[in-house]
Amino acid sequence: MAVEKRKYANRTTYRAYWRNPYTQKTERGPARDSLREARKDDAEIKIKLEFEPAFFLPDDYPDPSKGYTIGQLFSMYYVKKDLTPSTQKSTHGHYTSAAKYIEHMGHADMSMIHRHYQHVVNEQRRKAVEQFRIY
């Protein structure tokens, strides 16, 4: 959420830009002739980010209320990604680890992702504490 200044040969324009909270991509607003207009756009974006986060949802974003399983989420990701054969070769390790994860957790609801992640993080922290404990 900032305003960028764009200089051209005969004029200067300003434009607000921000990071979409769902896709993590930078999005830019329309070019404005004055800094004041660009700051107004920036303020509107900040308000929408705080009070209307659903405004930034992409059209193809999975609806959490539908209760997708983890296996369905993986398959939706791979269909959307539309990987080429050369890219598939380079990401072979990713596919094999994803297949192992789907085999164990594919039937689980997507709300399990956060709980499973928290369990893994807590387990790693416990091991790290035990590793550096002085007896």
C-alpha positions as CSV (number, residue, x, y, z in Angstrom):
1,M,0.0,0.0,0.0
2,A,2.0,2.9,-1.4
3,V,2.0,5.4,-4.1
4,E,4.6,5.2,-6.9
5,K,5.7,8.2,-9.0
6,R,6.1,7.5,-12.7
7,K,8.0,10.1,-14.8
8,Y,7.5,10.4,-18.5
9,A,9.1,12.8,-21.0
10,N,6.2,15.4,-20.8
11,R,4.4,14.6,-17.6
12,T,4.4,12.8,-14.2
13,T,1.8,10.4,-13.1
14,Y,1.1,8.7,-9.7
15,R,-0.4,5.4,-9.0
16,A,-1.3,3.4,-5.9
17,Y,-0.2,-0.2,-5.6
18,W,-0.8,-2.9,-3.0
19,R,-0.3,-6.6,-2.3
20,N,-3.4,-8.8,-2.7
21,P,-3.8,-10.7,0.6
22,Y,-5.0,-13.9,-1.1
23,T,-2.7,-14.2,-4.1
24,Q,0.2,-12.3,-2.7
25,K,0.7,-10.5,-6.0
26,T,1.2,-6.8,-6.4
27,E,-1.8,-5.0,-8.0
28,R,-1.8,-1.5,-9.3
29,G,-4.5,1.1,-9.5
30,P,-5.2,3.5,-12.3
31,A,-2.7,6.3,-13.1
32,R,-3.5,9.7,-11.7
33,D,-2.2,13.1,-12.6
34,S,-1.9,14.4,-9.1
35,L,-0.4,12.9,-5.9
36,R,-3.5,13.8,-4.0
37,E,-5.7,11.6,-6.2
38,A,-3.3,8.7,-5.9
39,R,-3.2,9.0,-2.1
40,K,-7.0,9.0,-2.1
41,D,-6.9,5.7,-4.0
42,D,-4.4,4.4,-1.6
43,A,-6.6,5.3,1.4
44,E,-9.6,3.6,-0.2
45,I,-7.5,0.4,-0.7
46,K,-6.4,0.5,2.9
47,I,-10.0,0.8,4.1
48,K,-11.1,-2.1,1.8
49,L,-8.2,-4.3,3.1
50,E,-9.3,-3.7,6.6
51,F,-13.1,-3.8,6.4
52,E,-13.9,-5.6,3.1
53,P,-11.1,-8.3,2.5
54,A,-13.6,-10.3,0.4
55,F,-13.3,-7.6,-2.3
56,F,-9.8,-8.9,-3.1
57,L,-10.9,-12.6,-3.5
58,P,-10.1,-13.9,-7.0
59,D,-13.0,-15.4,-8.9
60,D,-11.5,-18.9,-8.8
61,Y,-10.5,-18.9,-5.1
62,P,-11.9,-22.0,-3.3
63,D,-14.8,-21.2,-1.0
64,P,-13.9,-22.3,2.5
65,S,-17.6,-23.0,3.4
66,K,-17.8,-25.8,0.9
67,G,-15.5,-28.0,2.9
68,Y,-13.0,-29.2,0.3
69,T,-10.6,-32.0,1.2
70,I,-6.9,-31.6,1.0
71,G,-6.7,-33.9,-2.0
72,Q,-9.3,-31.8,-3.9
73,L,-7.3,-28.6,-3.1
74,F,-4.1,-30.2,-4.5
75,S,-5.9,-31.3,-7.7
76,M,-7.4,-27.8,-8.1
77,Y,-4.0,-26.3,-7.8
78,Y,-2.4,-28.6,-10.4
79,V,-5.2,-28.0,-12.9
80,K,-4.9,-24.3,-12.4
81,K,-1.1,-24.3,-12.7
82,D,-1.2,-26.1,-16.1
83,L,2.4,-27.2,-15.9
84,T,4.4,-28.0,-19.0
85,P,6.3,-31.4,-19.3
86,S,9.7,-29.7,-18.7
87,T,8.3,-28.0,-15.6
88,Q,6.9,-31.3,-14.3
89,K,10.4,-32.9,-14.6
90,S,12.0,-30.1,-12.6
91,T,9.3,-30.3,-9.9
92,H,9.3,-34.1,-9.6
93,G,10.4,-33.9,-5.9
94,H,7.5,-31.6,-5.2
95,Y,5.0,-34.0,-6.8
96,T,6.4,-37.1,-4.9
97,S,6.2,-35.3,-1.6
98,A,2.7,-34.0,-2.4
99,A,1.6,-37.5,-3.3
100,K,2.8,-38.8,0.0
101,Y,1.0,-36.1,1.8
102,I,-2.2,-36.7,-0.1
103,E,-1.9,-40.4,0.6
104,H,-1.9,-39.7,4.3
105,M,-4.0,-36.5,4.6
106,G,-5.9,-36.3,1.3
107,H,-9.3,-37.3,2.8
108,A,-9.1,-34.7,5.6
109,D,-10.9,-31.4,5.6
110,M,-9.0,-28.4,4.6
111,S,-9.3,-27.0,8.1
112,M,-6.9,-29.8,9.1
113,I,-4.1,-28.0,7.3
114,H,-3.7,-25.4,9.9
115,R,-4.0,-27.8,12.8
116,H,-1.4,-30.2,11.2
117,Y,1.0,-27.3,10.5
118,Q,0.7,-26.1,14.1
119,H,1.4,-29.7,15.3
120,V,4.5,-29.9,13.1
121,V,5.8,-26.5,14.3
122,N,5.3,-27.4,18.0
123,E,7.0,-30.7,17.5
124,Q,10.0,-29.0,15.9
125,R,10.2,-26.5,18.7
126,R,10.1,-29.3,21.3
127,K,13.0,-31.2,19.5
128,A,15.0,-28.0,19.2
129,V,14.7,-27.3,23.0
130,E,15.7,-30.9,23.8
131,Q,18.6,-30.7,21.4
132,F,20.1,-27.6,23.2
133,R,19.3,-28.6,26.7
134,I,22.3,-28.8,29.0
135,Y,22.3,-31.7,31.4
